[in-house]
C-alpha cells in the first residue's frame, strides 16, 4: 500500500524512501508496533554491546540488589510484630539468590548443579520473559517490604528506591530483548510454514540428519532457518541456547520430531 492509498498528504523527498525509518520520524509512526519494538530492542542490544554489558549481568546485579535489600530488612524484622516482613524478606532472598545463580558471570563449577535444579523446578526463570517479569515483581515486593518496615532510615529508603528503579530498568530491558528475539523466531517460523506447506515432519526429517530420533541439533536448526530465509536469518550460539531452552522440553539440547511439530503448529512462543 503506497502513500496515496493511505491518504497521508506528504511529498516524497528525493533520496529518501517513503519508509526510511532511520531518517524520518514521521514515517516511523506508521510502522507496526512490533517493528518499532524490534528496532528499539535492537538499538538497546547494540548499546549494551558497545558498553560491553550483557543483559545477564544486568539480571545478576538486579538480583544482588534485591538480596542486599532483603537481608537488611530481614535483620531488622525480628519480633512478633514484624513476622510478615520476615517472611517476605526470606522469600526475596531465596528468589534473588536463584536468579543470581542462573546469571552469575562465567561458568563456576559450584553453580552447575544448582542451575540444573532451578531449570528443572523453576522453568519459567530460564525464559527471558519469565525472568524479566519475575524481577519486576520482586522489585515491587522489595520496595513494599522496605516501606512497611519500622526500622528504616534515610539511607535504607534511598537505597531501596534507587535499587528498585534499577531492577525495573533491567526487567524492561530483558523484556524488550525477549520480545525482539521471540518475534524474530516467529517470522522465521512463518516463512518455514509457508515454504513447507504443512509438511512439517518432512521438513524436520530433511534437516535432522545426525540423529532424527534424538532430535535436531543447533547447527541443523540454523541451517534450516538459513535455507528457508535465503540466509537472512541465522542465530548465534546464545540465541540458539535461548530458543532450545524453550522448545526442548527435556533440556537435551535437541528438538525432537514432536517438539518441532508442536512449535510449527502452535502460536507465538515467548523466549
TALINSUL-V668973 format. One record per residue. N is the residue number from 1. RES is the residue in one small letter. SS is DSSP state (@ for helix, = for strand, . for the rest). Layout:
# TALINSUL-V668973
n:N res:RES ss:SS
n:N res:RES ss:SS
This chain:
# TALINSUL-V668973
n:1 res:x ss:.
n:2 res:x ss:.
n:3 res:x ss:@
n:4 res:x ss:@
n:5 res:x ss:@
n:6 res:x ss:@
n:7 res:x ss:.
n:8 res:x ss:.
n:9 res:x ss:.
n:10 res:x ss:.
n:11 res:x ss:.
n:12 res:x ss:.
n:13 res:x ss:.
n:14 res:x ss:.
n:15 res:x ss:.
n:16 res:x ss:.
n:17 res:x ss:.
n:18 res:x ss:.
n:19 res:x ss:.
n:20 res:x ss:.
n:21 res:x ss:.
n:22 res:x ss:.
n:23 res:x ss:.
n:24 res:x ss:.
n:25 res:x ss:@
n:26 res:x ss:@
n:27 res:x ss:@
n:28 res:x ss:@
n:29 res:x ss:.
n:30 res:x ss:.
n:31 res:x ss:.
n:32 res:x ss:.
n:33 res:x ss:@
n:34 res:x ss:@
n:35 res:x ss:@
n:36 res:x ss:@
n:37 res:x ss:@
n:38 res:x ss:@
n:39 res:x ss:@
n:40 res:x ss:@
n:41 res:x ss:@
n:42 res:x ss:@
n:43 res:x ss:@
n:44 res:x ss:@
n:45 res:x ss:@
n:46 res:x ss:@
n:47 res:x ss:@
n:48 res:x ss:@
n:49 res:x ss:@
n:50 res:x ss:@
n:51 res:x ss:.
n:52 res:x ss:.
n:53 res:x ss:.
n:54 res:x ss:.
n:55 res:x ss:@
n:56 res:x ss:@
n:57 res:x ss:@
n:58 res:x ss:@
n:59 res:x ss:@
n:60 res:x ss:@
n:61 res:x ss:@
n:62 res:x ss:@
n:63 res:x ss:@
n:64 res:x ss:@
n:65 res:x ss:@
n:66 res:x ss:@
n:67 res:x ss:@
n:68 res:x ss:@
n:69 res:x ss:@
n:70 res:x ss:@
n:71 res:x ss:@
n:72 res:x ss:@
n:73 res:x ss:@
n:74 res:x ss:@
n:75 res:x ss:@
n:76 res:x ss:.
n:77 res:x ss:.
n:78 res:x ss:.
n:79 res:x ss:.
n:80 res:x ss:@
n:81 res:x ss:@
n:82 res:x ss:@
n:83 res:x ss:@
n:84 res:x ss:@
n:85 res:x ss:@
n:86 res:x ss:@
n:87 res:x ss:@
n:88 res:x ss:@
n:89 res:x ss:@
n:90 res:x ss:@
n:91 res:x ss:@
n:92 res:x ss:@
n:93 res:x ss:@
n:94 res:x ss:@
n:95 res:x ss:@
n:96 res:x ss:@
n:97 res:x ss:@
n:98 res:x ss:@
n:99 res:x ss:@
n:100 res:x ss:@
n:101 res:x ss:@
n:102 res:x ss:@
n:103 res:x ss:@
n:104 res:x ss:.
n:105 res:x ss:.
n:106 res:x ss:.
n:107 res:x ss:.
n:108 res:x ss:.
n:109 res:x ss:@
n:110 res:x ss:@
n:111 res:x ss:@
n:112 res:x ss:@
n:113 res:x ss:@
n:114 res:x ss:@
n:115 res:x ss:@
n:116 res:x ss:@
n:117 res:x ss:@
n:118 res:x ss:@
n:119 res:x ss:@
n:120 res:x ss:@
n:121 res:x ss:@
n:122 res:x ss:.
n:123 res:x ss:@
n:124 res:x ss:@
n:125 res:x ss:@
n:126 res:x ss:@
n:127 res:x ss:.
n:128 res:x ss:@
n:129 res:x ss:@
n:130 res:x ss:@
n:131 res:x ss:@
n:132 res:x ss:@
n:133 res:x ss:@
n:134 res:x ss:@
n:135 res:x ss:@
n:136 res:x ss:@
n:137 res:x ss:@
n:138 res:x ss:@
n:139 res:x ss:@
n:140 res:x ss:@
n:141 res:x ss:@
n:142 res:x ss:@
n:143 res:x ss:@
n:144 res:x ss:@
n:145 res:x ss:@
n:146 res:x ss:@
n:147 res:x ss:@
n:148 res:x ss:@
n:149 res:x ss:.
n:150 res:x ss:.
n:151 res:x ss:.
n:152 res:x ss:.
n:153 res:x ss:.
n:154 res:x ss:@
n:155 res:x ss:@
n:156 res:x ss:@
n:157 res:x ss:@
n:158 res:x ss:@
n:159 res:x ss:@
n:160 res:x ss:@
n:161 res:x ss:@
n:162 res:x ss:@
n:163 res:x ss:@
n:164 res:x ss:@
n:165 res:x ss:@
n:166 res:x ss:@
n:167 res:x ss:@
n:168 res:x ss:@
n:169 res:x ss:@
n:170 res:x ss:@
n:171 res:x ss:@
n:172 res:x ss:@
n:173 res:x ss:@
n:174 res:x ss:@
n:175 res:x ss:@
n:176 res:x ss:@
n:177 res:x ss:@
n:178 res:x ss:@
n:179 res:x ss:@
n:180 res:x ss:@
n:181 res:x ss:@
n:182 res:x ss:@
n:183 res:x ss:@
n:184 res:x ss:@
n:185 res:x ss:@
n:186 res:x ss:@
n:187 res:x ss:@
n:188 res:x ss:@
n:189 res:x ss:@
n:190 res:x ss:@
n:191 res:x ss:@
n:192 res:x ss:@
n:193 res:x ss:@
n:194 res:x ss:@
n:195 res:x ss:@
n:196 res:x ss:@
n:197 res:x ss:.
n:198 res:x ss:.
n:199 res:x ss:.
n:200 res:x ss:@
n:201 res:x ss:@
n:202 res:x ss:@
n:203 res:x ss:@
n:204 res:x ss:@
n:205 res:x ss:@
n:206 res:x ss:@
n:207 res:x ss:@
n:208 res:x ss:.
n:209 res:x ss:.
n:210 res:x ss:.
n:211 res:x ss:.
n:212 res:x ss:.
n:213 res:x ss:.
n:214 res:x ss:.
n:215 res:x ss:.
n:216 res:x ss:=
n:217 res:x ss:.
n:218 res:x ss:@
n:219 res:x ss:@
n:220 res:x ss:@
n:221 res:x ss:@
n:222 res:x ss:@
n:223 res:x ss:@
n:224 res:x ss:@
n:225 res:x ss:@
n:226 res:x ss:@
n:227 res:x ss:@
n:228 res:x ss:@
n:229 res:x ss:.
n:230 res:x ss:.
n:231 res:x ss:.
n:232 res:x ss:.
n:233 res:x ss:.
n:234 res:x ss:.
n:235 res:x ss:.
n:236 res:x ss:.
n:237 res:x ss:@
n:238 res:x ss:@
n:239 res:x ss:@
n:240 res:x ss:@
n:241 res:x ss:@
n:242 res:x ss:@
n:243 res:x ss:@
n:244 res:x ss:@
n:245 res:x ss:@
n:246 res:x ss:@
n:247 res:x ss:@
n:248 res:x ss:.
n:249 res:x ss:.
n:250 res:x ss:.
n:251 res:x ss:.
n:252 res:x ss:.
n:253 res:x ss:.
n:254 res:x ss:.
n:255 res:x ss:=
n:256 res:x ss:.
n:257 res:x ss:@
n:258 res:x ss:@
n:259 res:x ss:@
n:260 res:x ss:@
n:261 res:x ss:@
n:262 res:x ss:@
n:263 res:x ss:@
n:264 res:x ss:@
n:265 res:x ss:@
n:266 res:x ss:.
n:267 res:x ss:.
n:268 res:x ss:.
n:269 res:x ss:.
n:270 res:x ss:.
n:271 res:x ss:.
